[in-house]
Every structure is written in structure tokens, then in C-alpha cells.
Amino acid sequence: MIYCVEDDNSIRDLMIYALNAADMEAEGFPEGGTFWMAMKQELPDLIILDIMLPGEDGISILKRLKASPVTVSIPVILATARGTEYDKVVGLDLGADDYLTKPFGMMEMIARIKAVLRRSRRTGNRTVLQAGPVVIDTGRHTVSVHGRHVALTLKEYDLLHMLIRDPERVFSREQIMQSVWGEDFLGETRTVDVHIGTLRTKLGEAGSMIKTVRGVGYKMENAYE
């Protein structure tokens, strides 16, 4: 099933007709409200999402999709107006898989859909981990908070992954050092404290979920206030 979120009735009808002619099941929505209602009934294999929509725009919808562990792995192709380079960059940073520049041909649309679906099937073993608004997609090696991509160093990513995969468990500094830096690392446990500090900063308000357990180490709380 392909969902097409497009407010222009003629374009949306043409997209659905072309997809059906290519033996793809498709359903169209003029705005976010009806789209979200359909998402509660059936999750699609792919979403074509227009950025310029009445009410909730495409970027906001994309953020919500990527913030939820239920929908984060659904491939999304953005439809953007010609010359909106900024929207394309923002969309790709938020996790969109590809984009189409209007006006686009139906053959191009179908080709891009098939290419994205092939890629997503090759990475179908992705695992999504979440604590509050923090989401790790281990297949893509990405981190997002409230749908916003967060750039982490490799050690910061490994540290967050260790904490989030076992929430509420307290890890000592020595355990973290051994797991993230390896047994042969000759640094001090202060290294852990420094990386925890930078990780909290990059996660913003969600960084408060990483708790210091005095005299022991750190843990990731599963609740977010």
C-alpha cells in the first residue's frame, strides 16, 4: 500500500491512477487529518508526502513519523516545489528517503518508489530503540529527538545505545568504559563523565533522562518529563 498525501485533487488522482496501473495499491489524502486517521487503520509500505499542505505541513508530518517507533521505518518520499532547496535538505536530514521535484512525471515517481522500496527491503532487519522522545535506528545508525536528527560521534552513539537498550539499569563507569572503549583503553573513567556531559547537551531537554547514580555510574530513565 502506497499513501499519497497531496492537496491538489488532480495531481493526487493522477498519482493514484498511475500507481494502480503499475499494479501498486494506493490511497490518497488531501491533508494530514485524514492521513493520520488512515494510519491508525493500516500502515503503508511507503508514503509520498507533499511539503506544502493545508493545516499541518509535510515537514511536521515527517517529524511525527520519524519520532514514533511504530512509523519511523516507513519509507517517505517528499514532493517539493521547484527551487525549495532548503525544504529538501531539511526533509532528508529528518529521515526522508528521497524527494520528487514538482512537476514530476508519473514514470519518474514509480521508478523512485521502486528504488526506495528495494533499499528498505534490504535494510528490513533494522531495530528501533526508544526511550521517551529519543529514538535510535540501529540499521541507519541515526539518533533523533522529537523527530529532529541529532549528530553524535561514534563513542557518543555507542554510549547512548548501551544506555537505551537496557533502560533503568545502572551501569558503572568501569562497565561503560569496557563496553564502549574496550578493555585495552588506558584512559581514566573521567572520559565517561565528559562524554555523558556532551551527550546530554546534544540531546537537549531529553538529556535529563540520563541520570547520575551517585557513587556508581549512569542509567537511562524510560520516562520523560
Rosetta blueprint (number, residue, H / E / L):
1 M L
2 I E
3 Y E
4 C E
5 V E
6 E L
7 D L
8 D L
9 N H
10 S H
11 I H
12 R H
13 D H
14 L H
15 M H
16 I H
17 Y H
18 A H
19 L H
20 N H
21 A H
22 A L
23 D L
24 M L
25 E L
26 A E
27 E E
28 G E
29 F E
30 P L
31 E L
32 G H
33 G H
34 T H
35 F H
36 W H
37 M H
38 A H
39 M H
40 K H
41 Q H
42 E L
43 L L
44 P L
45 D L
46 L E
47 I E
48 I E
49 L E
50 D E
51 I L
52 M L
53 L L
54 P L
55 G L
56 E L
57 D L
58 G H
59 I H
60 S H
61 I H
62 L H
63 K H
64 R H
65 L H
66 K H
67 A H
68 S L
69 P L
70 V L
71 T L
72 V L
73 S L
74 I L
75 P L
76 V E
77 I E
78 L E
79 A E
80 T E
81 A E
82 R L
83 G L
84 T L
85 E H
86 Y H
87 D H
88 K H
89 V H
90 V H
91 G H
92 L H
93 D H
94 L L
95 G L
96 A L
97 D L
98 D E
99 Y E
100 L E
101 T E
102 K E
103 P L
104 F L
105 G L
106 M H
107 M H
108 E H
109 M H
110 I H
111 A H
112 R H
113 I H
114 K H
115 A H
116 V H
117 L H
118 R H
119 R H
120 S H
121 R H
122 R H
123 T L
124 G L
125 N L
126 R L
127 T L
128 V E
129 L E
130 Q E
131 A E
132 G L
133 P L
134 V E
135 V E
136 I E
137 D E
138 T L
139 G L
140 R L
141 H L
142 T E
143 V E
144 S E
145 V E
146 H L
147 G L
148 R E
149 H E
150 V L
151 A L
152 L L
153 T L
154 L H
155 K H
156 E H
157 Y H
158 D H
159 L H
160 L H
161 H H
162 M H
163 L H
164 I H
165 R L
166 D L
167 P L
168 E L
169 R L
170 V L
171 F E
172 S E
173 R H
174 E H
175 Q H
176 I H
177 M H
178 Q H
179 S H
180 V H
181 W H
182 G L
183 E L
184 D L
185 F L
186 L L
187 G L
188 E L
189 T L
190 R H
191 T H
192 V H
193 D H
194 V H
195 H H
196 I H
197 G H
198 T H
199 L H
200 R H
201 T H
202 K H
203 L H
204 G H
205 E H
206 A H
207 G H
208 S H
209 M H
210 I E
211 K E
212 T E
213 V E
214 R L
215 G L
216 V L
217 G E
218 Y E
219 K E
220 M E
221 E L
222 N L
223 A L
224 Y L
225 E L
